[in-house]
């Protein structure tokens, strides 16, 4: 499923192509690209839920202003998000790339992925997808994109 999300993000969203709205046409294209039907439906459902997270009536906890709070992860979340991943999320909060709402959206979307192994690179892509889909987060998206894709020159000390 994650491969399909990456394919869609790179093919349509990140390249600013006009995404197909018709799920049947999109499903056909993904099938022709070699993806399995059940994985396609899972990925499309994942994207629909990402969009639905912006519905403040259905997810009122996302509208609460998070002050200087500490996020306590559940055991299930800690199984999927290792210590470096949780540290990266905290770092992004500290540099104001993520806020309370987008952090919770990222964690929600990570937990909905159908995978037992989740890497730091996967996390970065999920964060990019979330920030891209949240209106008003263009600057945060751009900052993260710079952090991820900018080549470091010279020594890192």
Backbone torsions as a table, in degrees:
resi	resn	phi	psi	omega
1	UNK	NA	-41.2	-178.5
2	UNK	-63.0	-35.1	177.8
3	UNK	-61.3	-37.5	179.0
4	UNK	-68.2	-43.0	178.1
5	UNK	-60.2	-42.9	178.7
6	UNK	-63.3	-44.0	179.6
7	UNK	-59.2	-48.0	-179.4
8	UNK	-63.9	-42.3	-178.5
9	UNK	-64.2	-45.9	-178.3
10	UNK	-72.3	-36.3	-175.6
11	UNK	-78.1	-44.8	-172.9
12	UNK	-107.8	-51.8	-169.8
13	UNK	-75.1	-58.0	-173.9
14	UNK	-66.3	-31.7	179.1
15	UNK	-84.4	4.8	179.2
16	UNK	55.8	29.9	173.5
17	UNK	-75.9	156.2	176.7
18	UNK	-74.7	115.4	-177.9
19	UNK	-72.4	144.1	177.2
20	UNK	-71.2	132.2	-179.6
21	UNK	-88.8	-31.0	-177.9
22	UNK	-73.4	113.8	-178.2
23	UNK	-61.8	-32.1	179.4
24	UNK	-65.8	-45.1	178.6
25	UNK	-64.2	-41.5	179.5
26	UNK	-65.6	-41.8	177.8
27	UNK	-62.4	-42.8	177.7
28	UNK	-61.2	-45.2	180.0
29	UNK	-63.0	-43.1	179.7
30	UNK	-65.8	-34.8	176.3
31	UNK	-65.1	-43.8	177.5
32	UNK	-64.3	-28.4	178.7
33	UNK	-77.3	-6.1	174.7
34	UNK	104.6	7.9	179.8
35	UNK	-88.6	150.1	-179.6
36	UNK	-82.4	145.9	-176.0
37	UNK	-54.0	-47.7	-177.0
38	UNK	-65.3	-35.5	177.9
39	UNK	-70.3	-34.7	177.7
40	UNK	-63.1	-45.9	-179.9
41	UNK	-63.8	-38.6	177.3
42	UNK	-63.0	-43.7	-179.1
43	UNK	-65.7	-43.2	178.7
44	UNK	-64.9	-37.7	176.5
45	UNK	-64.4	-41.1	178.0
46	UNK	-58.7	-43.8	179.5
47	UNK	-67.8	-38.4	177.1
48	UNK	-63.3	-39.8	178.1
49	UNK	-68.2	-33.3	175.8
50	UNK	-61.6	-45.0	177.8
51	UNK	-63.9	-39.8	-178.7
52	UNK	-66.7	-24.5	179.5
53	UNK	-61.1	-19.2	179.0
54	UNK	-81.4	-5.5	177.7
55	UNK	-79.2	101.9	-174.3
56	UNK	-69.0	-18.2	176.6
57	UNK	-74.1	-37.7	-178.8
58	UNK	-80.4	-30.2	-177.7
59	UNK	-128.0	67.8	-174.6
60	UNK	-64.4	-21.7	179.7
61	UNK	-65.1	-19.6	-179.8
62	UNK	-77.8	-15.1	179.9
63	UNK	-93.1	-9.8	178.6
64	UNK	-67.7	133.8	179.2
65	UNK	-78.3	118.6	179.9
66	UNK	-88.7	113.8	177.5
67	UNK	-84.2	-150.5	-179.0
68	UNK	-72.7	75.7	179.8
69	UNK	-110.7	164.8	178.3
70	UNK	-112.8	132.0	179.4
71	UNK	-84.8	121.5	174.8
72	UNK	-99.2	120.7	-177.6
73	UNK	-87.2	143.7	175.2
74	UNK	-74.7	166.1	179.7
75	UNK	-63.2	-35.8	177.9
76	UNK	-64.9	-41.4	178.4
77	UNK	-65.0	-40.1	-179.3
78	UNK	-69.4	-26.0	176.0
79	UNK	-68.3	-36.2	-178.2
80	UNK	-89.5	-38.7	179.6
81	UNK	-101.8	103.7	-179.6
82	UNK	-71.1	176.6	-176.4
83	UNK	-57.5	-46.6	177.6
84	UNK	-61.3	-35.2	178.6
85	UNK	-66.8	-44.6	177.4
86	UNK	-64.7	-37.0	176.4
87	UNK	-64.5	-38.3	178.5
88	UNK	-65.6	-41.2	177.1
89	UNK	-61.2	-44.6	178.5
90	UNK	-62.1	-43.0	177.7
91	UNK	-58.5	-44.7	-179.5
92	UNK	-64.8	-31.0	174.2
93	UNK	-68.8	-42.4	-177.4
94	UNK	-65.8	-30.7	178.1
95	UNK	-96.8	12.6	174.8
96	UNK	63.2	28.2	170.7
97	UNK	-81.3	-41.6	175.1
98	UNK	-108.7	146.1	169.6
99	UNK	-116.7	-174.5	-177.8
100	UNK	-54.1	-47.5	-176.4
101	UNK	-65.8	-49.8	-177.6
102	UNK	-68.5	-32.5	175.4
103	UNK	-60.7	-47.2	-179.7
104	UNK	-65.7	-35.1	176.9
105	UNK	-65.1	-41.6	178.9
106	UNK	-62.0	-48.6	-178.9
107	UNK	-62.8	-41.0	177.8
108	UNK	-59.4	-46.0	-177.9
109	UNK	-69.9	-36.3	176.7
110	UNK	-62.3	-43.7	-176.9
111	UNK	-69.5	-20.3	178.5
112	UNK	-86.8	-6.9	178.0
113	UNK	-71.6	142.6	-178.0
114	UNK	-91.8	72.0	-177.6
115	UNK	-150.6	151.9	175.9
116	UNK	-100.9	-21.6	179.0
117	UNK	-115.6	131.7	-176.4
118	UNK	-140.2	120.7	-175.5
119	UNK	-97.4	169.3	176.4
120	UNK	-61.3	-39.7	177.7
121	UNK	-62.4	-40.1	176.8
122	UNK	-60.9	-42.7	179.6
123	UNK	-61.0	-43.9	-179.7
124	UNK	-60.1	-40.2	178.8
125	UNK	-67.5	-39.1	178.0
126	UNK	-63.3	-42.9	178.9
127	UNK	-62.2	-42.8	176.5
128	UNK	-59.3	-43.8	-179.8
129	UNK	-62.9	-42.4	179.7
130	UNK	-64.1	-51.1	-177.9
131	UNK	-62.0	-35.9	179.2
132	UNK	-64.1	-33.1	-174.8
133	UNK	-91.1	-2.7	-179.4
134	UNK	-103.0	116.6	179.0
135	UNK	-58.1	139.3	178.4
136	UNK	87.3	0.5	-178.2
137	UNK	-107.4	22.8	-178.6
138	UNK	-60.4	-40.6	-179.7
139	UNK	-65.7	-42.9	178.6
140	UNK	-64.0	-40.4	177.2
141	UNK	-60.2	-46.1	-179.3
142	UNK	-63.5	-41.6	177.5
143	UNK	-60.5	-45.9	-179.5
144	UNK	-65.6	-41.3	178.1
145	UNK	-58.5	-43.3	177.3
146	UNK	-62.8	-42.9	179.5
147	UNK	-62.0	-39.2	-174.7
148	UNK	-80.0	-45.2	-169.2
149	UNK	-99.0	-11.9	-178.9
150	UNK	-74.2	124.8	178.8
151	UNK	-75.5	130.7	176.0
152	UNK	-79.8	131.3	177.9
153	UNK	-107.4	140.8	178.1
154	UNK	75.5	-174.7	-179.1
155	UNK	-68.4	150.9	-177.7
156	UNK	-90.6	11.1	179.3
157	UNK	-107.6	NA	NA
